[in-house]
Amino acid sequence: MEVTVRNDQLLPVREASRYLGQQIDRLERGDVDKIVIMNRARMAAILLSVDEYVRLARRAASGSSRPTPHGA
């Protein structure tokens, strides 16, 4: 599976631990829809807001493969 990421969504693991609160604020404000945490130059984890996680979980539970708009 391919993950599309903008530069402002990438965060080295050391910065993630140092600035986690600020990154959570960015997610909650809707500045970004995900934060991709990099470890040794590879994608290691993706941080999502609770709203985005719930949206994705509902879509997966419904078996839908088509995207749903944010806030749906």
Disulfide bonds with the S-S distance in Angstrom:
none
